[in-house]
Structures are given as structure tokens and as C-alpha cells.
Amino acid sequence: MTAKLVFLGRLEDLAGRAGEEITLTAPLDWYDVIGWLGDHYPPNLADTIAGEKVRLAINGALIPDKHTLVLADGDELAFLPPVSGG
């Protein structure tokens, strides 16, 4: 299966790139994704993404609970950092 990872905001800085296409065995759950990130990126990226403040979206739809993530072939998974403003 092929999926696209997209890192937004400061997560792009931590990852060192805006995104990446990955090829793995499907389907992937939350723990598979975090494990893959931990193996291929600096550890602080996976730790940050696993934190409560980072949100996830699959194909543009926000996921209310990261632990319910199931990534299928062709999906785009976006990692959304916390935002602030005024």
C-alpha cells in the first residue's frame, strides 16, 4: 500500500520536509504509524505527534481520536500542529 504523509507548520520543521510518500503493508493503525515515524525520523517528531495537541486528518477529514486511525491504500495523512493566534 502507498500513503502520503503531510507535515504542517512546525512539524514540517521537525521532519525536515513537508511530506513523504510511504509504501508499507496495509492497513496501518496508529501504533504502526508512530513506530514507522520513530524508525525514519528524529525521535522528537514521533514524540511530538503522539502528544495530545497534534491533530490528524485523513484525506482532509479530522480524526477525533488518534487511536482509531486506520490508514488504507492511497490515503493522505496530515499531521496538524497546535495553532495560536489573536
C-alpha positions as CSV (number, residue, x, y, z in Angstrom):
1,M,0.0,0.0,0.0
2,T,1.1,3.6,-0.6
3,A,0.1,6.5,1.6
4,K,1.1,10.1,1.8
5,L,2.3,11.8,5.0
6,V,2.0,15.6,5.2
7,F,3.7,17.6,8.0
8,L,2.3,21.1,8.6
9,G,3.7,24.1,10.4
10,R,6.4,23.4,12.9
11,L,6.0,19.6,12.3
12,E,7.5,20.2,8.9
13,D,10.5,21.8,10.5
14,L,10.9,18.8,12.9
15,A,10.5,16.4,10.0
16,G,12.9,18.3,7.7
17,R,10.4,18.1,4.8
18,A,6.7,18.9,4.0
19,G,5.8,15.3,3.3
20,E,6.6,11.9,2.1
21,E,5.0,9.0,0.2
22,I,5.4,5.7,2.0
23,T,4.9,2.1,0.9
24,L,4.0,-0.4,3.6
25,T,1.8,-3.4,4.3
26,A,-1.9,-2.3,4.7
27,P,-3.8,-1.4,6.8
28,L,-1.8,0.7,9.2
29,D,-3.1,1.7,12.6
30,W,-2.0,4.5,15.0
31,Y,0.8,2.4,16.5
32,D,2.1,1.3,13.1
33,V,2.4,5.0,12.0
34,I,4.1,6.1,15.2
35,G,6.5,3.2,15.0
36,W,7.3,4.0,11.4
37,L,7.9,7.6,12.2
38,G,10.2,6.7,15.1
39,D,12.2,4.5,12.8
40,H,12.6,7.0,9.9
41,Y,12.6,10.4,11.6
42,P,14.2,12.1,14.6
43,P,12.6,10.7,17.8
44,N,11.3,14.1,18.9
45,L,9.0,14.1,15.8
46,A,7.2,10.9,16.8
47,D,7.0,12.1,20.4
48,T,5.5,15.4,19.4
49,I,3.0,13.8,17.1
50,A,1.9,11.4,19.8
51,G,1.2,14.3,22.1
52,E,-2.3,15.5,22.8
53,K,-2.1,18.8,21.0
54,V,-1.3,17.4,17.5
55,R,-4.4,16.6,15.4
56,L,-4.6,14.2,12.5
57,A,-6.6,14.3,9.3
58,I,-7.1,11.5,6.7
59,N,-8.0,12.8,3.3
60,G,-9.0,16.2,4.7
61,A,-11.3,14.8,7.5
62,L,-10.2,15.4,11.1
63,I,-9.9,12.3,13.3
64,P,-11.4,12.8,16.7
65,D,-9.2,10.1,18.4
66,K,-5.8,9.2,17.0
67,H,-6.0,5.7,18.4
68,T,-8.9,4.9,16.0
69,L,-6.6,5.7,13.0
70,V,-6.7,3.1,10.2
71,L,-4.7,4.2,7.1
72,A,-5.6,2.4,3.8
73,D,-4.0,2.4,0.4
74,G,-4.0,5.8,-1.3
75,D,-4.8,7.8,1.9
76,E,-3.2,11.1,2.8
77,L,-2.5,11.5,6.5
78,A,-1.9,15.1,7.6
79,F,-0.3,16.0,10.9
80,L,-1.7,19.3,12.2
81,P,0.3,21.2,14.9
82,P,-1.4,23.2,17.6
83,V,-2.2,26.7,16.5
84,S,-2.4,30.0,18.3
85,G,-3.4,33.4,17.3
86,G,-5.1,36.5,18.4
